[in-house]
Amino acid sequence: MMSLDLNFAPVFASSDALLAGTLVTIEITLCALILGCVLGLIIGIARMNPQRKAAYGIASAYVAIIRGTPLLVQLFIWYYGLPRLGVMLPSFFCGVIGLGLYSAAYISEIVRGAITSIDRGQNEAARSLGMSAKQAMMKIILPQAVVRMLPPLGNEFIALIKNSALVSLITIHDVMQQGNTIISNTYRDLETYLVIAVIYFVLTSLTVMALRHFEKRHHQRGVQ
């Protein structure tokens, strides 16, 4: 009967590499998150008005294509496809673009759902006070919608952290890539993956705690 012989010493001996990889994971996730939120907001608002056919059609096509294809394939297209067009970008930027554009498609649906959940009377009241459609959106609708976006956005942020593991396949030295290097040197694959799993668990747990704190503060201010 085989025994499970775990030895974490070789893995912990490379803790500096894992820390460096964790920092890269955090950096690429935050950059992708900013890109995803900005684009997601724009795309979500563009899909609010079908009468603007060009913007609505482009935004809808974007969401359909991005959500209908695997993230890994999209990352490979950015990393291997751009050089074929004469565009050379560092792998880090390819990872940020790939993750950010992928996340934007899902965030746009969160934005659209939150905005449509706001009572239409809010917009009509703002317009009756002389506000333009843009002013009503920015000053009345969006502040209320943001609070309703927080729970689903939290899920998307967590998914983005976990999806970032795929960037190791385009030579980005994130925690997953550093882990694979440790495995090739120590042959302690199970121990390394267990440590990496703990690192991702800590990152996602801290994200959940931060979002809950942010949401609680908004509710304490009486924002509903």
C-alpha positions in Angstrom: 0.0 0.0 0.0 1.4 3.3 -1.1 2.0 6.1 1.5 1.6 9.8 0.8 5.1 11.2 1.4 4.8 15.0 1.5 7.9 17.2 1.8 7.2 20.9 1.6 10.8 21.9 2.5 12.0 22.2 -1.2 8.9 24.4 -2.0 9.4 26.7 1.0 13.0 27.0 0.1 11.8 28.8 -3.1 9.4 31.1 -1.2 11.1 34.1 -2.7 10.1 33.0 -6.2 6.5 32.2 -5.1 6.3 35.7 -3.5 7.6 37.3 -6.7 5.0 35.3 -8.7 2.2 36.3 -6.3 3.1 40.0 -6.8 2.9 39.5 -10.5 -0.4 37.8 -10.2 -1.8 40.7 -8.1 -0.4 43.3 -10.6 -1.9 41.6 -13.6 -5.2 41.1 -11.9 -5.5 44.7 -10.8 -4.6 46.0 -14.2 -7.0 43.7 -15.9 -9.7 44.6 -13.4 -9.3 48.3 -14.1 -9.5 47.7 -17.8 -12.4 45.4 -17.4 -14.4 47.8 -15.2 -13.9 50.8 -17.6 -14.7 48.9 -20.7 -17.5 47.0 -19.0 -19.2 50.2 -17.9 -19.0 51.6 -21.4 -20.2 48.5 -23.1 -23.0 48.0 -20.5 -24.3 51.5 -21.1 -24.0 51.1 -24.8 -26.3 48.1 -24.6 -29.0 50.0 -22.7 -30.4 51.8 -25.8 -31.2 49.5 -28.9 -32.2 52.6 -30.8 -28.6 53.6 -31.2 -28.1 50.7 -33.5 -24.3 51.1 -34.2 -23.2 51.2 -30.6 -25.7 48.6 -29.5 -24.8 46.2 -32.3 -21.0 46.5 -31.7 -21.4 46.1 -28.0 -23.7 43.1 -28.3 -21.4 41.5 -30.9 -18.4 42.0 -28.6 -20.2 40.4 -25.6 -21.4 37.5 -27.7 -17.9 36.8 -29.2 -15.9 37.2 -25.9 -18.3 35.1 -23.8 -18.6 32.5 -26.6 -14.9 31.7 -26.8 -12.5 30.3 -24.2 -10.2 32.7 -22.4 -7.2 30.6 -23.1 -7.8 30.9 -26.9 -8.2 34.6 -26.6 -4.9 34.9 -24.6 -3.1 32.8 -27.4 -4.6 35.1 -30.1 -3.2 38.2 -28.3 0.2 36.6 -27.6 0.8 34.8 -30.8 -1.5 36.7 -33.2 -0.3 40.3 -32.7 3.3 39.5 -33.8 1.9 38.2 -37.0 0.5 41.7 -37.6 3.7 43.3 -36.8 2.7 44.4 -33.3 5.1 43.3 -30.6 3.9 43.6 -27.0 5.4 42.2 -23.8 3.6 39.1 -22.5 2.5 41.0 -19.4 0.5 43.5 -21.6 -1.0 40.6 -23.6 -2.1 39.0 -20.4 -3.7 42.3 -19.1 -5.5 42.9 -22.4 -6.7 39.3 -22.7 -8.0 39.2 -19.1 -9.4 42.7 -19.2 -11.3 42.3 -22.4 -12.7 38.9 -21.2 -13.8 40.3 -17.9 -15.3 43.4 -19.5 -17.9 41.3 -21.3 -19.2 39.9 -18.0 -18.9 43.2 -16.1 -21.0 44.8 -18.9 -23.8 42.4 -18.2 -23.6 43.2 -14.5 -23.7 46.9 -15.2 -26.6 46.6 -17.6 -28.6 44.4 -15.1 -28.0 46.8 -12.2 -29.0 49.9 -14.2 -32.2 48.3 -15.5 -33.1 47.3 -11.9 -33.3 51.0 -11.0 -36.9 52.3 -11.1 -37.6 54.2 -14.3 -39.2 56.9 -12.2 -35.8 57.9 -11.0 -34.7 58.8 -14.5 -38.0 60.6 -15.3 -37.7 62.6 -12.1 -34.2 63.7 -12.9 -35.2 64.7 -16.5 -38.1 66.7 -15.1 -35.6 68.7 -13.0 -33.8 69.7 -16.2 -31.0 67.2 -16.2 -29.7 65.8 -19.4 -29.7 62.0 -20.0 -26.0 61.9 -19.3 -26.4 63.9 -16.0 -29.2 61.7 -14.9 -27.2 58.6 -15.5 -24.0 59.9 -13.8 -25.7 61.6 -10.8 -28.8 59.6 -10.1 -28.8 56.2 -11.7 -25.2 55.0 -11.5 -24.7 55.8 -7.8 -27.7 53.6 -6.9 -26.7 50.9 -9.4 -23.1 50.6 -8.1 -24.4 49.3 -4.8 -26.4 46.7 -6.5 -23.4 45.7 -8.6 -21.1 44.9 -5.7 -22.2 41.3 -5.0 -22.0 40.1 -8.6 -18.8 42.2 -9.2 -17.3 40.4 -6.2 -17.9 37.1 -7.9 -16.4 38.4 -11.1 -13.3 39.7 -9.3 -12.7 36.3 -7.7 -13.2 34.6 -11.0 -10.6 37.0 -12.5 -8.0 36.2 -9.8 -8.4 32.4 -10.6 -8.5 33.0 -14.4 -5.2 34.8 -14.1 -3.5 31.4 -13.6 -3.9 30.9 -17.4 -1.4 33.7 -18.2 1.4 31.4 -17.1 0.9 29.7 -20.5 2.0 32.8 -22.3 5.3 33.0 -20.4 4.2 35.5 -17.7 6.1 34.7 -14.5 3.1 34.7 -12.2 2.7 32.4 -9.2 1.6 29.5 -11.4 4.6 29.9 -13.7 7.0 30.1 -10.7 5.4 27.0 -9.3 6.0 25.1 -12.5 9.6 26.2 -12.4 9.9 24.9 -8.8 8.4 21.6 -9.8 10.9 21.2 -12.7 13.7 21.7 -10.2 12.4 19.8 -7.2 9.9 17.2 -8.6 7.6 18.1 -5.7 4.5 18.7 -7.8 1.7 17.9 -5.3 3.3 20.0 -2.6 3.9 22.9 -4.9 0.3 22.9 -6.2 -1.0 22.7 -2.7 0.9 25.8 -1.7 -0.2 27.6 -4.9 -3.8 26.6 -4.0 -3.4 28.2 -0.6 -2.0 31.4 -2.1 -5.0 31.7 -4.5 -7.4 31.0 -1.6 -5.8 33.8 0.5 -6.0 36.2 -2.4 -9.7 35.4 -3.0 -10.5 35.5 0.7 -9.0 38.9 1.1 -10.9 40.2 -1.9 -14.2 38.9 -0.4 -13.4 40.6 2.9 -12.5 43.9 1.2 -15.7 43.9 -0.9 -17.9 43.0 2.1 -16.3 45.9 4.1 -16.9 48.3 1.1 -20.5 47.1 0.8 -21.1 47.4 4.5 -19.8 51.0 4.6 -22.2 52.0 1.8 -25.2 50.5 3.6 -24.2 52.3 6.8 -24.3 55.6 4.8 -27.9 54.8 4.0 -27.4 54.1 0.3 -30.0 51.6 -0.9 
